[in-house]
């Protein structure tokens, strides 16, 4: 019997414990691969056959919410790309911590005046310290990191000088790996009592899932118990000690990003992976959770496709939190980089796409790795530019052999991507939904506080321009020339001009921001409804509540469902609560509430809320879907089917759909499985075709799946056409 071989991602970090300019170690990735292979060898969960991916009928009852903007196709250079912006679909407000950046104590240039000026000009609002895995070896009081290099002028007070000069906030890593709760509490006391720095955000350790528990051991952890449960209980101890000093701080716990190693991995004797162990323990105690994201890819084109996966991964993480009663817990993405061509134009495009994708999913800070990092392997990008293998936003001025980077603090292209983000939206502005008909053009949009609408367009084609036709919903522009900013391939500055607000030619490998101005009298004075939440949900209904709009008296409130970039009115009310009916069981909906004024104008949209309906309360069948192990890019699951009705079944067909498009069945056992797109059909073997009435027996079968990104469990199962209750 055979288990599908895992395909491990590149390492999630690169904090080589050497001075700046040293070569990054591959030990982490190799250790992760070896650990996963060993875990798989011991699972005993083996597919009997490869899945048949021929066409299968779609019998799922989940609502199809796709639109052309959700399922883009490649567009030739001569064809116009349609970009639709729906200003009535609010995605949330940009926080002042949104645009973040890592600082590392081995970087001698981290606190220079030139660095401070550049970081400030990029619009950075959050600075992380003391630098990735160094967080678990750093002792703040002595400014030492045993086993690592500490550059002069990088102590905590010097860092806080940079934070204040830039006008940012700090996010600090309390040493879990080789520290104590008392050491962390002393740091809080020094920072917020002695020095009055007002340091609000604190992480408990860095990537502690890399402490050797799953085999890979890049992260220092001197605790005798390296399990996720031990870490989670440790977080509780740190929170208690740190908040005893300053109850106003926010303390975060480390999680894994769904679909990325070691998500899904379980050590011998465990029944839950890292997230499903840590979350229930820290729920209600940790103030936020932390993930990192280094997707990599086979080449530039593959890497540029990964931000589209990030939304699903964050949604899966949110569902994991929700299942533990912690669905409102904020998420911080405190490290990210592409891991492919990291200091050339492809990663600039990746950075812009990643920041806005994460922020649109409610992440409160996205922190780029790194300010300066040092050169690695030299390669050539598709546009012919030399890539130095440097993960820094700014050049360190180092060399690999006889190939040297530009002078210290020369901005790399990702730096200008962050500048373009700040041109598009600033703290207090509202992200709104945008979609593109081409996989080569990404689109994001922001409704600015002054009423302007700014659209960020990313052309991922290295050689061809693409013309964009812009379509607006819920916003009326005044027809005046738009403000246009362009960061072109291999440029060293951002070009600005005015131009047509409806049609734009995007240069190859470029980032373009088009800012439109509102027509006078078209915007309502009403504010967006606030604090939208789900107060209850059944299999077919959801009840919502919100705080009232200000700035006038609404005639009514309207509840809209998001379907791609199209809004569907579900119900309206004159109160600040509403029940939405006739929803599909086991489905997920994204809803906004808007207020309408006496002149018929709509307010800005509320922040979105996600509704997850339950499976039918009563049915004649019951299905359980149980995750039984994974390795980041694949998983095994067991499905159990029971006939709870009064009539026996001889010959069954079970149909379900994966919520995420990047999941495929690669093997199965105790059933025959076919797949078409997201839709899966399972039929019995000759020996398990009969299901007794009234729950007299159950049939179980297994699948092996491969996933590129998220792999949320199916929520709707039909047995011979009947929607089942899920457990």
C-alpha positions as CSV (number, residue, x, y, z in Angstrom):
1,X,0.0,0.0,0.0
2,X,1.1,3.5,-0.7
3,X,0.8,7.0,0.9
4,X,1.1,10.0,-1.4
5,X,4.5,11.6,-1.1
6,X,4.3,15.0,0.6
7,X,5.6,18.1,-1.3
8,X,7.0,20.3,1.4
9,X,7.0,24.1,1.0
10,X,10.2,26.1,1.3
11,X,11.2,27.0,4.8
12,X,8.9,29.5,6.5
13,X,11.8,31.6,7.7
14,X,15.4,32.4,7.1
15,X,16.8,33.9,10.2
16,X,20.3,32.5,9.8
17,X,22.1,33.1,13.1
18,X,25.0,34.7,11.5
19,X,26.0,38.3,10.9
20,X,24.3,40.2,8.1
21,X,25.4,38.9,4.7
22,X,25.9,35.3,5.8
23,X,24.4,32.5,3.8
24,X,21.0,31.3,4.8
25,X,20.8,27.8,6.1
26,X,18.7,25.1,4.4
27,X,18.7,23.0,7.6
28,X,15.1,24.0,8.4
29,X,13.6,22.7,5.2
30,X,15.6,19.5,5.2
31,X,14.6,18.8,8.8
32,X,11.0,19.5,8.0
33,X,11.1,17.1,5.1
34,X,12.7,14.3,7.2
35,X,10.2,14.8,10.0
36,X,7.2,14.6,7.7
37,X,8.5,11.5,6.0
38,X,8.9,9.8,9.3
39,X,5.4,10.8,10.4
40,X,3.8,9.5,7.2
41,X,5.6,6.2,7.4
42,X,3.9,5.6,10.8
43,X,0.4,6.6,9.9
44,X,-0.8,3.3,8.5
45,X,-3.4,5.3,6.6
46,X,-2.9,4.2,3.0
47,X,-5.0,4.8,-0.1
48,X,-6.0,1.7,-2.0
49,X,-6.3,3.5,-5.3
50,X,-5.7,6.8,-7.1
51,X,-8.8,8.9,-7.4
52,X,-10.7,9.0,-10.7
53,X,-10.8,12.7,-11.6
54,X,-13.3,12.2,-14.5
55,X,-16.5,14.2,-14.6
56,X,-18.8,13.8,-11.6
57,X,-22.3,15.3,-11.2
58,X,-22.5,18.3,-8.9
59,X,-25.1,17.3,-6.3
60,X,-24.0,19.8,-3.6
61,X,-26.7,22.0,-2.2
62,X,-24.3,24.7,-1.1
63,X,-25.0,28.0,-2.8
64,X,-22.8,28.8,-5.7
65,X,-21.4,32.3,-5.0
66,X,-18.9,32.5,-7.8
67,X,-18.8,35.3,-10.4
68,X,-16.5,36.1,-13.3
69,X,-14.4,38.1,-10.9
70,X,-13.9,35.0,-8.7
71,X,-12.8,32.7,-11.4
72,X,-10.4,34.7,-13.6
73,X,-9.0,33.5,-16.9
74,X,-5.9,34.6,-18.7
75,X,-6.4,37.5,-21.1
76,X,-4.3,38.3,-24.1
77,X,-2.5,41.6,-24.3
78,X,-5.0,42.9,-27.0
79,X,-8.1,42.1,-24.8
80,X,-9.3,44.5,-22.2
81,X,-9.4,43.2,-18.7
82,X,-12.6,43.9,-16.8
83,X,-12.1,45.2,-13.2
84,X,-15.2,45.7,-11.1
85,X,-15.1,47.7,-7.8
86,X,-18.2,47.4,-5.6
87,X,-17.9,50.2,-3.0
88,X,-20.9,48.8,-1.2
89,X,-19.0,45.7,-0.2
90,X,-16.9,46.9,2.7
91,X,-14.0,44.7,3.8
92,X,-13.0,46.6,6.9
93,X,-11.1,49.7,7.9
94,X,-7.3,49.9,7.4
95,X,-5.8,50.0,10.9
96,X,-2.8,52.1,11.9
97,X,-0.8,48.9,12.4
98,X,-1.5,47.6,8.9
99,X,1.8,48.2,7.1
100,X,4.4,46.5,9.2
101,X,8.1,45.6,8.9
102,X,10.6,43.4,10.8
103,X,13.8,44.7,12.4
104,X,16.6,42.5,13.5
105,X,19.3,43.0,16.2
106,X,22.0,41.7,13.8
107,X,21.3,44.6,11.5
108,X,23.8,47.4,12.2
109,X,21.8,49.7,10.0
110,X,18.4,49.2,11.5
111,X,18.4,52.5,13.5
112,X,20.4,54.8,11.3
113,X,18.9,58.2,10.3
114,X,18.8,57.1,6.6
115,X,16.9,53.9,7.5
116,X,14.5,55.8,9.7
117,X,13.8,58.3,6.8
118,X,13.2,55.5,4.3
119,X,10.9,53.5,6.6
120,X,8.9,56.6,7.4
121,X,8.5,57.4,3.7
122,X,7.2,53.9,3.1
123,X,4.3,54.5,5.5
124,X,5.3,51.8,7.9
125,X,3.0,51.8,11.0
126,X,4.3,48.7,12.9
127,X,7.9,47.6,13.6
128,X,8.7,44.1,14.9
129,X,11.6,43.4,17.2
130,X,14.1,41.7,17.9
131,X,14.0,39.7,14.7
132,X,12.3,36.3,14.0
133,X,13.9,33.4,15.7
134,X,16.2,35.7,17.6
135,X,13.1,36.4,19.7
136,X,13.6,33.0,21.4
137,X,17.3,33.6,22.3
138,X,17.2,37.3,23.0
139,X,17.5,38.7,26.6
140,X,16.5,42.3,26.5
141,X,18.0,43.4,29.8
142,X,21.6,42.4,28.8
143,X,20.9,42.9,25.1
144,X,22.4,39.4,24.3
145,X,21.4,36.5,22.1
146,X,23.5,33.5,23.0
147,X,24.4,31.7,19.8
148,X,23.6,34.7,17.6
149,X,25.2,37.9,16.5
150,X,24.1,41.2,18.0
151,X,25.1,44.3,16.1
152,X,26.0,47.5,18.0
153,X,23.4,50.2,18.3
154,X,20.4,47.7,18.2
155,X,19.4,47.7,21.9
156,X,15.8,48.1,22.8
157,X,16.0,51.8,23.6
158,X,17.7,52.5,20.3
159,X,15.0,50.5,18.5
160,X,12.3,52.5,20.3
161,X,14.0,55.7,19.1
162,X,13.4,54.5,15.6
163,X,9.8,53.6,16.3
164,X,9.1,57.1,17.6
165,X,11.0,58.8,14.8
166,X,9.0,56.8,12.2
167,X,5.7,57.3,14.0
168,X,5.1,53.6,14.2
169,X,4.1,51.2,17.0
170,X,6.3,48.3,18.2
171,X,5.4,44.7,18.3
172,X,7.8,42.8,20.6
173,X,8.7,39.1,20.8
174,X,8.9,38.0,24.4
175,X,11.5,35.2,24.8
176,X,9.7,31.9,25.3
177,X,12.4,29.5,24.0
178,X,15.0,30.4,26.5
179,X,13.3,32.9,28.7
180,X,10.7,33.0,31.5
181,X,7.4,34.8,32.1
182,X,9.2,36.8,34.8
183,X,11.7,38.1,32.2
184,X,8.9,39.0,29.9
185,X,7.0,40.8,32.7
186,X,10.2,42.8,33.6
187,X,10.4,43.9,29.9
188,X,6.8,45.1,30.0
189,X,7.6,47.0,33.3
190,X,10.7,48.6,31.8
191,X,8.9,49.5,28.5
192,X,5.6,50.8,29.8
193,X,6.2,51.8,33.4
194,X,9.8,52.9,33.6
195,X,10.1,54.4,30.1
196,X,6.4,55.0,29.3
197,X,6.9,53.7,25.7
198,X,3.3,52.4,25.5
199,X,4.3,49.1,23.8
200,X,0.9,47.5,23.3
201,X,1.6,44.4,21.2
202,X,3.6,41.4,22.5
203,X,4.2,38.0,21.0
204,X,5.0,34.9,23.1
205,X,7.9,33.4,21.2
206,X,8.4,33.0,17.5
207,X,7.9,29.9,15.4
208,X,7.8,27.4,18.3
209,X,6.3,24.7,16.1
210,X,9.9,24.4,14.8
211,X,11.3,23.5,18.2
212,X,11.9,19.8,17.2
213,X,8.6,18.4,18.3
214,X,7.8,17.5,14.7
215,X,11.4,16.7,13.9
216,X,12.4,20.1,12.4
217,X,14.4,22.1,15.0
218,X,15.3,25.6,13.8
219,X,13.6,27.4,16.8
220,X,15.3,27.4,20.2
221,X,13.1,25.9,23.0
222,X,14.8,24.8,26.2
223,X,11.6,23.5,27.8
224,X,11.6,19.8,28.7
225,X,8.2,19.5,27.1
226,X,8.2,20.8,23.5
227,X,4.6,19.8,22.7
228,X,2.0,22.3,21.5
229,X,0.0,21.8,24.7
230,X,3.0,22.8,26.7
231,X,3.5,25.9,24.6
232,X,-0.2,26.9,25.0
233,X,-0.1,26.5,28.7
234,X,3.1,28.6,28.7
235,X,1.3,31.3,26.8
236,X,-1.3,31.4,29.5
237,X,1.5,31.8,32.1
238,X,3.2,34.6,30.1
239,X,-0.1,36.4,29.6
240,X,-0.8,36.3,33.4
241,X,2.6,37.6,34.3
242,X,2.8,40.3,31.7
243,X,-0.7,41.6,32.3
244,X,-0.1,41.8,36.0
245,X,2.3,44.6,35.2
246,X,0.2,46.3,32.5
247,X,-3.3,45.1,32.0
248,X,-3.7,47.2,28.8
249,X,-1.2,45.3,26.7
250,X,-2.2,42.7,24.0
251,X,-0.4,39.4,24.1
252,X,-0.4,37.0,21.1
253,X,0.1,33.2,20.6
254,X,1.9,31.5,17.7
255,X,-0.2,29.4,15.3
256,X,0.5,27.7,12.0
257,X,-0.9,28.9,8.7
258,X,-3.4,26.3,7.3
259,X,-2.0,24.6,4.2
260,X,1.6,25.2,5.3
261,X,3.9,22.8,7.1
262,X,3.5,21.8,9.9
263,X,-0.2,22.4,9.8
264,X,-2.0,19.0,10.1
265,X,1.1,17.2,11.4
266,X,0.7,15.2,14.6
267,X,3.5,13.6,16.6
268,X,3.3,10.1,17.9
269,X,0.4,9.6,20.3
270,X,-1.3,12.9,19.5
271,X,-4.8,13.3,18.2
272,X,-4.6,17.0,17.2
273,X,-2.2,19.2,15.3
274,X,-0.6,22.4,16.6
275,X,-3.6,24.7,16.0
276,X,-6.2,22.4,17.2
277,X,-4.2,21.9,20.4
278,X,-3.2,25.5,21.1
279,X,-6.4,27.3,20.2
280,X,-8.7,25.7,22.8
281,X,-6.2,26.3,25.5
282,X,-5.4,30.0,24.7
283,X,-8.9,31.0,23.6
284,X,-10.1,33.9,25.7
285,X,-6.7,34.3,27.2
286,X,-4.5,35.3,24.3
287,X,-5.5,38.7,22.8
288,X,-4.5,37.8,19.2
289,X,-2.9,35.0,17.2
290,X,0.2,35.0,15.0
291,X,0.9,33.3,11.7
292,X,3.8,33.6,9.2
293,X,3.5,33.1,5.4
294,X,6.4,32.3,3.0
295,X,4.6,30.5,0.1
296,X,7.4,30.2,-2.4
297,X,6.7,28.6,-5.8
298,X,8.4,26.9,-8.7
299,X,9.1,30.2,-10.4
300,X,8.0,33.8,-10.6
301,X,4.7,33.1,-12.2
302,X,3.9,30.3,-9.7
303,X,4.8,32.6,-6.8
304,X,2.7,35.5,-8.1
305,X,-0.3,33.1,-8.1
306,X,0.0,32.4,-4.3
307,X,-1.7,35.5,-2.9
308,X,-5.0,34.2,-4.2
309,X,-4.5,31.2,-1.9
310,X,-3.9,33.3,1.2
311,X,-7.5,34.5,1.6
312,X,-8.7,30.8,1.9
313,X,-6.0,30.0,4.3
314,X,-6.9,32.9,6.6
315,X,-10.6,32.0,6.3
316,X,-9.7,28.4,7.4
317,X,-7.8,29.8,10.3
318,X,-10.8,32.0,11.2
319,X,-13.0,28.9,11.1
320,X,-10.6,27.1,13.5
321,X,-10.8,29.9,15.9
322,X,-14.6,30.1,15.6
323,X,-14.9,26.4,16.4
324,X,-13.2,27.0,19.7
325,X,-15.4,30.0,20.5
326,X,-12.7,32.5,19.7
327,X,-13.9,33.6,16.2
328,X,-13.4,37.3,17.0
329,X,-9.7,36.9,18.0
330,X,-7.5,39.2,15.9
331,X,-4.9,37.8,13.5
332,X,-1.4,39.2,13.0
333,X,0.7,38.1,10.0
334,X,4.1,39.1,11.5
335,X,6.3,37.6,8.8
336,X,6.0,37.3,5.1
337,X,8.1,37.3,2.0
338,X,7.9,35.5,-1.3
339,X,10.9,33.2,-1.0
340,X,11.4,33.6,-4.8
341,X,13.3,36.4,-6.5
342,X,13.0,38.4,-3.3
343,X,14.6,41.7,-4.3
344,X,13.3,42.2,-7.8
345,X,10.0,43.2,-9.4
346,X,8.1,39.9,-9.0
347,X,8.3,40.2,-5.2
348,X,7.2,43.8,-5.4
349,X,4.0,42.7,-7.1
350,X,3.7,39.8,-4.6
351,X,4.0,42.3,-1.7
352,X,1.3,44.6,-2.8
353,X,-1.1,41.7,-3.5
354,X,-0.3,40.0,-0.2
355,X,-0.7,43.0,2.1
356,X,-4.1,44.0,0.7
357,X,-5.3,40.3,0.5
358,X,-4.5,39.8,4.2
359,X,-5.9,43.1,5.3
360,X,-9.1,42.4,3.4
361,X,-9.4,39.2,5.5
362,X,-9.2,41.2,8.7
363,X,-5.5,40.8,9.6
364,X,-4.5,43.8,11.7
365,X,-0.8,43.9,10.7
366,X,1.3,42.5,7.9
367,X,5.0,42.7,8.7
368,X,7.5,42.2,5.8
369,X,10.6,40.2,6.4
370,X,13.0,42.2,6.6
371,X,14.4,45.7,6.8
372,X,17.9,44.6,5.8
373,X,18.7,40.9,5.4
374,X,21.8,40.3,3.3
375,X,22.5,38.6,-0.1
376,X,22.1,34.9,-0.8
377,X,22.1,33.0,-4.1
378,X,22.2,35.3,-7.1
379,X,19.8,34.6,-10.0
380,X,18.0,36.4,-12.8
381,X,14.4,37.5,-12.8
382,X,12.2,37.0,-15.9
383,X,12.7,40.7,-16.8
384,X,16.5,40.2,-16.8
385,X,17.2,41.9,-13.5
386,X,19.8,40.5,-11.2
387,X,18.2,39.1,-8.0
388,X,20.6,38.9,-5.0
389,X,18.5,36.5,-3.0
390,X,18.1,39.3,-0.4
391,X,14.9,39.3,1.7
392,X,15.4,42.9,2.8
393,X,13.3,45.9,1.8
394,X,16.6,47.8,1.6
395,X,20.0,46.7,0.4
396,X,22.6,45.7,2.9
397,X,25.4,46.5,0.4
398,X,26.7,42.9,0.7
399,X,28.3,40.6,-1.9
400,X,27.9,37.0,-3.0
401,X,31.3,36.1,-4.4
402,X,32.1,38.9,-6.8
403,X,28.5,40.0,-7.3
404,X,27.6,42.9,-5.1
405,X,24.4,44.6,-4.2
406,X,23.9,48.3,-4.7
407,X,25.0,50.6,-1.8
408,X,23.5,50.2,1.7
409,X,19.9,51.4,2.0
410,X,19.2,51.4,-1.8
411,X,15.5,50.5,-1.9
412,X,14.7,47.2,-3.6
413,X,11.4,47.0,-5.6
414,X,9.3,45.7,-2.7
415,X,10.0,49.0,-0.9
416,X,8.1,50.8,-3.7
417,X,5.3,48.3,-3.4
418,X,4.8,49.5,0.2
419,X,4.8,53.1,-1.0
420,X,2.1,52.3,-3.5
421,X,0.0,50.7,-0.7
422,X,0.2,53.9,1.3
423,X,-0.8,55.9,-1.8
424,X,-3.9,53.7,-2.2
425,X,-5.1,53.6,1.4
426,X,-4.1,55.0,4.8
427,X,-5.3,54.2,8.3
428,X,-9.0,55.0,8.6
429,X,-9.7,54.3,5.0
430,X,-12.1,51.5,4.0
431,X,-11.1,48.5,1.9
432,X,-13.8,47.6,-0.5
433,X,-14.2,44.6,-2.8
434,X,-12.7,44.5,-6.3
435,X,-12.4,41.7,-8.8
436,X,-10.6,41.0,-12.1
437,X,-11.5,38.9,-15.2
438,X,-7.8,38.0,-15.7
439,X,-5.5,35.9,-13.6
440,X,-2.6,38.2,-14.8
441,X,-4.2,41.3,-13.3
442,X,-5.0,41.6,-9.5
443,X,-7.2,44.4,-8.2
444,X,-7.8,45.9,-4.8
445,X,-9.7,49.0,-3.9
446,X,-10.0,51.5,-1.0
447,X,-12.7,54.1,-0.3
448,X,-10.7,56.9,1.3
449,X,-11.9,58.9,4.2
450,X,-12.2,62.1,2.0
451,X,-14.5,60.3,-0.4
452,X,-12.0,59.4,-3.1
453,X,-11.9,55.9,-4.5
454,X,-8.5,54.4,-5.1
455,X,-7.9,51.2,-7.1
456,X,-4.6,49.4,-7.1
457,X,-3.9,47.3,-10.2
458,X,-1.1,44.7,-10.5
459,X,0.0,43.5,-13.9
460,X,1.8,40.2,-13.4
461,X,2.7,39.7,-17.0
462,X,6.5,40.3,-17.4
463,X,6.4,41.2,-21.1
464,X,3.0,42.5,-22.1
465,X,0.9,45.5,-21.2
466,X,-2.8,45.0,-20.3
467,X,-5.6,47.4,-20.7
468,X,-8.1,47.6,-17.9
469,X,-11.7,48.7,-18.2
470,X,-12.9,49.9,-14.7
471,X,-16.5,49.3,-13.7
472,X,-17.9,50.9,-10.6
473,X,-20.8,49.8,-8.4
474,X,-22.0,51.8,-5.4
475,X,-19.8,54.8,-6.3
476,X,-20.3,57.7,-8.7
477,X,-17.2,59.5,-9.9
478,X,-17.3,63.2,-10.9
479,X,-15.7,62.5,-14.3
480,X,-12.6,64.7,-13.6
481,X,-9.2,63.3,-14.5
482,X,-8.0,60.6,-12.1
483,X,-4.8,60.7,-10.2
484,X,-2.6,58.0,-11.5
485,X,0.6,56.6,-9.9
486,X,2.7,53.9,-11.5
487,X,5.6,51.8,-10.3
488,X,7.2,50.4,-13.4
489,X,9.5,47.4,-13.9
490,X,13.1,48.2,-13.0
491,X,12.2,51.7,-11.9
492,X,13.7,53.5,-8.9
493,X,10.8,55.8,-8.2
494,X,7.0,56.1,-8.6
495,X,5.7,58.1,-11.6
496,X,2.6,60.3,-11.1
497,X,0.2,61.9,-13.6
498,X,-3.5,62.4,-14.3
499,X,-5.5,60.4,-16.7
500,X,-8.7,58.6,-17.7
501,X,-10.4,57.1,-14.7
502,X,-12.2,54.3,-16.6
503,X,-9.5,52.9,-18.9
504,X,-5.9,52.3,-18.0
505,X,-3.0,50.6,-19.8
506,X,-0.9,48.7,-17.3
507,X,2.8,48.4,-18.2
508,X,4.4,44.9,-17.9
509,X,5.3,43.9,-14.3
510,X,3.8,47.1,-12.8
511,X,1.7,48.4,-10.0
512,X,-0.7,51.2,-10.8
513,X,-3.0,53.2,-8.5
514,X,-5.9,55.1,-10.0
515,X,-7.7,57.5,-7.7
516,X,-11.2,58.8,-8.6
517,X,-13.1,61.6,-7.1
518,X,-16.8,61.5,-6.0
519,X,-19.5,63.4,-7.7
520,X,-21.0,66.1,-5.5
521,X,-24.2,65.2,-3.8
522,X,-24.0,61.4,-4.4
523,X,-22.6,60.4,-1.0
524,X,-24.9,59.9,2.0
525,X,-24.0,61.8,5.2
526,X,-24.9,58.6,7.2
527,X,-22.0,56.7,8.7
528,X,-21.6,53.0,8.1
529,X,-23.5,50.8,10.6
530,X,-21.0,49.5,13.2
531,X,-20.2,46.4,15.2
532,X,-22.1,44.0,12.9
533,X,-22.3,40.5,14.5
534,X,-24.1,37.3,14.2
535,X,-26.2,36.7,17.3
536,X,-27.6,33.3,16.3
537,X,-27.6,30.9,13.3
538,X,-29.5,27.8,12.4
539,X,-29.4,25.6,9.3
540,X,-31.5,28.1,7.3
541,X,-31.5,31.4,9.2
542,X,-29.1,33.9,10.7
543,X,-29.9,36.8,13.1
544,X,-27.7,39.9,13.0
545,X,-27.3,43.0,15.1
546,X,-25.4,46.2,14.7
547,X,-25.0,49.7,16.1
548,X,-26.9,52.5,14.4
549,X,-25.6,54.9,11.8
550,X,-24.8,58.4,12.8
551,X,-25.0,61.6,10.8
552,X,-28.7,61.5,10.3
553,X,-31.8,59.3,10.6
554,X,-31.8,56.2,8.3
555,X,-35.0,55.3,6.5
556,X,-34.0,51.7,6.8
557,X,-31.1,49.3,7.0
558,X,-30.4,46.9,4.2
559,X,-28.6,43.5,4.5
560,X,-26.6,42.4,1.5
561,X,-24.9,39.2,0.6
562,X,-21.6,39.3,-1.2
563,X,-21.5,37.2,-4.4
564,X,-18.2,37.9,-6.0
565,X,-18.4,41.7,-6.8
566,X,-22.2,41.5,-7.0
567,X,-24.4,42.4,-4.0
568,X,-27.7,40.6,-3.4
569,X,-30.3,42.3,-1.1
570,X,-31.5,39.7,1.4
571,X,-33.7,41.8,3.7
572,X,-34.3,45.3,5.1
573,X,-35.4,46.6,8.5
574,X,-36.0,49.8,10.4
575,X,-34.3,48.4,13.5
576,X,-30.7,47.5,14.2
577,X,-31.4,43.7,14.1
578,X,-32.6,41.5,11.3
579,X,-33.1,37.8,10.6
580,X,-32.0,36.5,7.2
581,X,-34.0,33.5,6.1
582,X,-34.0,30.8,3.4
583,X,-30.2,30.2,3.7
584,X,-28.7,26.9,2.6
585,X,-27.6,24.4,5.3
586,X,-23.9,24.1,5.8
587,X,-23.1,27.1,3.7
588,X,-20.9,30.2,4.3
589,X,-22.1,33.7,3.6
590,X,-20.4,37.1,3.7
591,X,-22.8,39.9,4.6
592,X,-22.7,43.7,4.9
593,X,-25.3,46.2,6.3
594,X,-25.8,49.6,4.7
595,X,-28.2,52.4,5.8
596,X,-30.4,54.3,3.4
597,X,-31.2,57.9,3.9
598,X,-34.4,59.9,3.0
599,X,-32.9,60.9,-0.4
600,X,-32.4,57.2,-1.3
601,X,-28.6,57.3,-0.9
602,X,-26.8,54.4,0.8
603,X,-24.2,54.9,3.5
604,X,-20.8,53.3,3.4
605,X,-21.0,49.6,4.1
606,X,-20.4,48.0,7.5
607,X,-17.4,45.8,8.0
608,X,-18.3,42.3,6.8
609,X,-19.5,39.4,8.9
610,X,-19.3,35.7,8.1
611,X,-22.3,33.5,8.6
612,X,-21.8,29.7,8.8
613,X,-25.1,27.9,8.8
614,X,-25.5,24.5,10.5
615,X,-26.3,21.2,8.9
616,X,-30.0,20.2,8.9
617,X,-31.3,19.7,12.5
618,X,-33.2,16.6,11.3
619,X,-32.4,14.3,8.4
620,X,-32.6,10.6,7.5
621,X,-28.8,10.4,7.2
622,X,-25.8,11.4,9.2
623,X,-22.2,12.0,8.0
624,X,-19.0,12.8,9.9
625,X,-15.8,14.0,8.2
626,X,-12.7,13.5,10.4
627,X,-9.3,14.8,9.6
628,X,-6.8,12.2,10.7
629,X,-3.4,13.6,9.7
630,X,-1.6,15.9,7.3
631,X,1.7,17.2,6.2
632,X,1.1,20.8,5.0
633,X,0.5,20.0,1.3
634,X,-1.7,17.0,1.8
635,X,-3.9,15.1,4.3
636,X,-5.8,12.0,5.1
637,X,-9.5,12.1,6.2
638,X,-12.1,9.6,7.2
639,X,-15.8,9.9,6.2
640,X,-18.4,7.9,8.1
641,X,-22.0,7.5,6.7
642,X,-25.1,6.4,8.7
643,X,-28.6,5.8,7.6
644,X,-30.7,7.3,10.4
645,X,-34.0,6.9,8.5
646,X,-36.7,4.2,8.7
647,X,-35.7,2.5,5.4
648,X,-32.6,0.5,4.7
649,X,-30.3,1.5,1.8
650,X,-28.8,-1.0,-0.6
651,X,-26.3,0.9,-2.8
652,X,-25.4,4.5,-1.7
653,X,-24.0,7.6,-3.4
654,X,-22.4,10.3,-1.2
655,X,-21.8,13.7,-2.8
656,X,-19.9,16.6,-1.3
657,X,-17.8,19.6,-2.4
658,X,-14.5,21.0,-1.1
659,X,-14.9,24.7,-0.2
660,X,-11.4,25.4,-1.6
661,X,-10.4,25.1,-5.2
662,X,-6.9,23.8,-4.5
663,X,-7.9,20.4,-3.1
664,X,-7.8,17.2,-5.0
665,X,-8.4,13.6,-4.0
666,X,-5.3,11.6,-4.8
667,X,-6.2,8.3,-3.2
668,X,-9.0,6.5,-1.4
669,X,-9.9,3.3,0.4
670,X,-13.1,1.4,1.2
671,X,-15.1,3.3,-1.5
672,X,-14.8,4.4,-5.1
673,X,-14.2,8.1,-5.5
674,X,-14.5,10.4,-8.5
675,X,-13.9,14.2,-8.6
676,X,-14.8,17.0,-11.0
677,X,-13.5,20.4,-9.9
678,X,-14.5,20.8,-6.2
679,X,-17.2,18.2,-6.4
680,X,-16.6,14.6,-5.2
681,X,-18.8,11.5,-5.4
682,X,-18.2,8.4,-3.4
683,X,-19.9,5.0,-4.1
684,X,-19.5,1.7,-2.1
685,X,-17.4,-1.3,-2.7
686,X,-19.3,-4.6,-3.0
687,X,-18.8,-5.4,0.7
688,X,-20.1,-2.1,2.2
689,X,-23.1,-1.2,0.0
690,X,-25.8,-1.8,2.6
691,X,-26.8,0.7,5.3
692,X,-29.3,-0.6,7.9
693,X,-32.2,1.6,8.9
694,X,-32.3,3.6,12.1
695,X,-28.5,3.7,12.5
696,X,-28.1,0.0,12.6
697,X,-24.6,0.2,11.1
698,X,-22.2,2.8,9.6
699,X,-19.8,2.7,6.7
700,X,-16.5,4.4,6.8
701,X,-14.1,5.2,4.0
702,X,-11.0,7.3,3.6
703,X,-9.4,9.8,1.2
704,X,-6.0,11.1,0.7
705,X,-6.0,14.7,-0.5
706,X,-3.4,17.1,-1.9
707,X,-3.9,20.8,-1.2
708,X,-2.4,24.0,-2.6
709,X,-3.4,26.4,0.2
710,X,-6.5,26.0,2.3
711,X,-8.3,22.6,2.6
712,X,-11.4,23.4,4.8
713,X,-13.6,20.4,5.4
714,X,-16.7,20.0,3.3
715,X,-19.9,21.2,5.1
716,X,-22.7,19.7,2.9
717,X,-23.1,16.0,2.2
718,X,-25.9,14.4,0.3
719,X,-26.7,10.7,0.6
720,X,-28.7,9.5,-2.4
721,X,-29.8,13.1,-2.9
722,X,-30.8,13.8,0.7
723,X,-28.9,16.5,2.7
724,X,-27.5,14.9,5.8
725,X,-26.8,16.1,9.3
726,X,-23.1,16.4,9.9
727,X,-21.4,15.7,13.1
